[in-house]
Amino acid sequence: MRLPNGYGSIVKMSGKRRRPYAARKTVGWRYDKKTDKQVQEYAIIGYAATKAEALQLLANYNNNPYDLNSSKMTFEEVYKDWSEKKFKTISDSNVKGYKASYNACTVLWHKTFKDIKLNDLQMVIDTCGKNYPTLKKIKILFNQLYDYALKYEIVQKNYSEYVDILQYKDRNPNKYDRNKFSNEEIEKLWTMKDDKYYQIVLMLIYNGTRISEFLDLKKENVHLDEQYFDVISSKTENGIRKVPIADALLPYYRAWYESSPKCEYLLHTDDGLRFLYRNYYDSYFTPLMEQLEIDRTPHCCRHTCISLLSEAGVQDTTIKKIVGHSGAMSMTEKVYTHLDVKVLIDAINEICKEPKTNK
């Protein structure tokens, strides 16, 4: 079916992609020296798994057109545009408050604003470790940015109004974050090692990653033969690193890697879909902990790894390299310390040992 002139078009992208169909719109023309012709310049409206879905994207756009350049703005860019106008009208103390709230949202900075969903906003609230008054300020920032984005048609829906902070009114959202799993609790987890979802908890305890880093891990960045994986996106500069895989857990990584060939992520649902933070936390991690009567959060896994490495006498520099501690690496360590992956694997093997009683 031929689409009307000026309506836009659908094109199938090359290669293996989860969403190979692109809905696009002509935004201008340019002269191509090689062909000596005028050629169209396109702006991508969105990508879809099927041609029908791509046509729906195109139809939605034509029914409610918006600035395609604005649609590409990141969280950081929206914040900068908003703050340039807002900060001129408020006090210095309020400016500092907004800046502090923005700094708690580092995981969102480089995300396209229109692609941010409620799950992404809620993850900031659930994992930032701030108290209730600070969470209120973060939500206020969300509200302000979405009001601005709606005004300038950057987004069509306000997810900020659904962000839940009331559950933290009488407690810090991460009140258990500074508590590591006890030895008894770790032993309980090992008794469940044949369950693939308990395996994820053990993997978190013995790799020290932030939950967002592990859920975002793609298979292309997992190197099973070399026994490590790359964290290529993190909330901090030091978070970009190589993370060792313990000998005892390598079979778990391999099983997850091979369990859903079509999914590009290491961890996934039974349907082969990528885990979203809220889905994983509410539907998997929490029920698993309740079953064993353990009161911990995913971040406790990271703290446990750090504590176990320290108790095992592993050098501080090695620990920092493994867990990617924010602000913890001295300039000397950054510049002059180049640890081999084997050193990191040996360090993690020091702490990752299945209890003898469970063998």
N, C-alpha and C positions, 0 to 999 in steps of 0.2 A: 504493500500500500504506500503510495506516494504521499508524503506529508506536505501541507500547504507551504507556499513560499514564506520565508521568515519565521516559520514555526520552530525550526531546529531540526536536529537529525540524531540518529542512533548509529553508533559505530561499534563493531566488536574489536576489542584490543587483542594484540598478538600474545602468544605465550599462555602458560597455565595460570589462571587467575580465579579467585573465588567469585569476583564480580567483574566479568569480562566485558559487559556492555556499558558503554559510556553514552550518557545523554549530553548533548552539546548544543551550543548556540553560537551563531556567527556574531562576532562583536566588532568586526572591522576587516579591512583589506590591506595587504602589503604587496610590494613589488618583489618578485623573486628573480634575481639576476640570472640564475642558472637556466630557468625555463623561459625567461623574458615574458612572464605573464603576471597578472595580478592574482594573488591567491588569498583565500579566506583565512582570517584569524578566528580561532574558536576559543570559547570559554566553556569549561566543563561544569555542568550543572550537578552531576552525580554519577555514581557507578551502581550497577545492578547485576544480579546473578542471571536474570533472564531478560530477553528483549521486551517482554510484556511489562516487566517492572521498570525498565528504562523508559519505556513510552509513558508510563504513569508519572515518572519523575518529570518528564518533559511537559506533560499535561498540567501537572501541579504548578510548574513554573509559569506556564503561559496563562493559567487562571489567576495566578497571583505573582506577577513579576517582581524581582528584587535585584539590587545591585550585585552583579556577579563578582565584582572585585571585593566588595564588602563581605561576601559570603566566604571568602578565603582567609579572612582575618583571624589571627590566633587570639587566644585568651590574653596574651601579653600585649598584643596590638590594641585590642579593645580597651584594656586597662589604661594604656598610655593615652589613647585618644580621650577617654572619659576623664582621666585624672588631670589632663591639661586644662579642661574646662572647670572641673569640680574644685580643684585645689585653690583656684583663685577666689573662691567664694566662702571658704571655711577657715577655721583657726589652725594654727600650727599643730596643736595637740591632736586635732581631728585628722590632719594630714598624716601624722605619725601613726595614728591608729589604723588608718586605711593601709598604709605601707606595711605595717606589721602583719595585717591580715593577708595582704597580697603575698608576702614572703612565706606564708604558711601554705600557699597554693602552688608550689614549684612544679608539682606533677602535672599541672594544667597549663603552664605557661606556653608551651609550644603546640598545644592541641588547637585545631581549627575550632573556633568558638561555636559555630553552628552544629558541629559534630559532637559537642559535649552533651552528655546525657545526665539524668539524675544520679545514676550510679557513680559517675565520675565526681560529682559534687559531694555526694554522701561519703565517698571514700576519703576525701580530704578531712571531713568532720570526724570520721571514725578513726583515722590513723594519725592525725597531727599531734595528738597528745596534749591538747590545750584544755584549760578549764572552761566551765560553762560561760562566764562573762566574755571570754575571748572567742568562744564559738559563736556567740551572738553577734560579735563584730564581724566575723568571717561571713556569717549569713547575710548581714547587712550589706557587705561588699558585694556578695552574689546578687542580692536584690538590685543594687544600684547598677551593676554592670548589665543585668538583663533588662532593666528599664531602658538603659541607653541603647542596648542592642535591638530591642523591639522598636524603639523610636526611629532608628536608622535602618530598619528592616534587615538587620544582620541575621536575626533569628525570627522564627514564627511562633515559638512557644517559650514560656517562662518556666524553666525547671526549678529555679531557685525557691519558688514558693512551696515546693514539696520537700525541701531538705529538712530532715528531722534532727533537731538539737534538744528537744524536750526530754528525750530519754537520758540525757546527761545532766539534767538540771541539778540533781543532788549528788553527782559524783563526777570525777574526772573520767573522760571516755577511755583512758588507758591506765586506770588505777592499778591494773595488774601487770602493766607493761614492764615494770622494773623487777618483776618476780620471775625467776627462771623456773622451769619445770624441775621438780625434785627428782632425785634418783628413783624413788618409788614410782613416780608418775611416768618417767621415761621407760622403766621396766614394764609398766602396764601397756605402753604404746608398742613395745617390742612383742608382747604377747599377741598383738593384733597385726603383725607384720605381713600376714597373707592377704589382708584386706588392702586393695590398691589405694583407697582413700586415706587409710591410716599411714600408708607408705608416704603420701605427700607430707604429712605432719613430720615424719621422721626425716624426710629430705629437707624440710625447712629448718629443723633443729640442727642438722649437720651441714648446712650450707650457709646459714647466716644471712640469707637474702631478705630484703623487705618483701612483704607479700605481693605488692604491686609488681616488683621486679620479676618474681617467679611466675606469676600468672601471665605476664606479658612475654615470657621467654618463648622464642620461636625455635623450631627444630633446626633451622639453618645455623643457629648459633650454639648448638649442642654438639660437642666433639667427644663422642663416646670412646673412640679408640685412644685418644689422648687424655681422656678422663677429666674434662673440665667443660664449662660453658661460659660464654661471654655475656655479660650484662652490658648492653649497648645503649640503654636509656635508663637514667636514674635521676633522682631528685637533687643529686649533688655531683660535682665534677669528679670527686674521688670514687663515686659509685660506679663509674665506668671501669670495669675490671674483668679479670678472669677468675672464675669461682671453681674450686676443685670439687671433684666428685669422689666421695669415699669409696673404698673397695667394697665394703659391705652393702652399699646402696646402689652400686653400678647396675645390678640386675633390675632394680626398680626403674631406674632411668631408661634402661633399654626397653623394658616392657611398655612403659608409657610412650616411648618414641615410636614403637612399632604397632601400638594398639589401634590407632586410627590414621591410616596412611593419607587420607584426604585432608586432615586437619593440619594446619601449618604450625600450631602451637603444641608444645610438649604436653601440657596439661589441658584436659578437656572434659566435657560432660560425656555421658554414655552415648549421646547423639553425635559426638564428634564436634561439638561446638566449643568455642573458646570460653573459659570461665570468666565471668564478670565478677568483680570483687564482692558485691553485695550478695549475689547468688551463691558464691562459694562460701562466704562467711556464714550466711543464714541457713543455707540448705545442706551444707556439708560439714564445715569445721565445727560449728556450735553443736550439732547433734552428736558428732563423734566424741566431743569432750564430755557432753552430758552422759553419754553411754558409759564412760569410764569414771564419771564423777570427778572430772578434772576441771578446775575453774581457771582457764587461761585464754589468752587471745593469740592470734597469729603472730603478733609482734613479740610475744613471749618466747617464741621459737628462736628468733634472732638474738634476743638477750641471752637465752640459754646457750647458744653457740658461742657467743663472746665469753661468757662466764666459764664454760667448759674448757675453752682454749687457754684462757688465763690460768685456770686452776691446774692445767696440764703443764704449765711452764713454757708455753709457746711464746716466742718473742713478740713484743708489742707490734713491731713493724709488720711481721707476718700476719698477725691478727687483723691489722688495719687493711692490709692488702686483700685479705679474704672477704671481709665484711664491708669494705668501702666506707669507713667511718667518715662522716662529714666533719671537716675542719680538724680532723685528728692527725693528719699527715704533716709532719714538719717539712720545711723546704728542703732540708738535707735528704730526708727520706724520699721525697718526691723525685729529686734530681738524681741521686746517687744509688738508690736501692732498686735493683732489677732482679726480682726473685723469680727463679725458675718455677714453672708450674709444678714440677716434682716436689719442690720444697713445700708448696701449698698443699699438695696431696698428702705428703707425709704428715703435715701438721694436722689435717683433718682426720687422718687415720688414727692419730693419737687419741682422739676422743670418741670416734665412732666405732664402738665395739659392742656387739650384741651381748647382753647378759648371758653368762654361762648357763644359768638356770633354764633358759628358754631354748637352748640348742637341742 
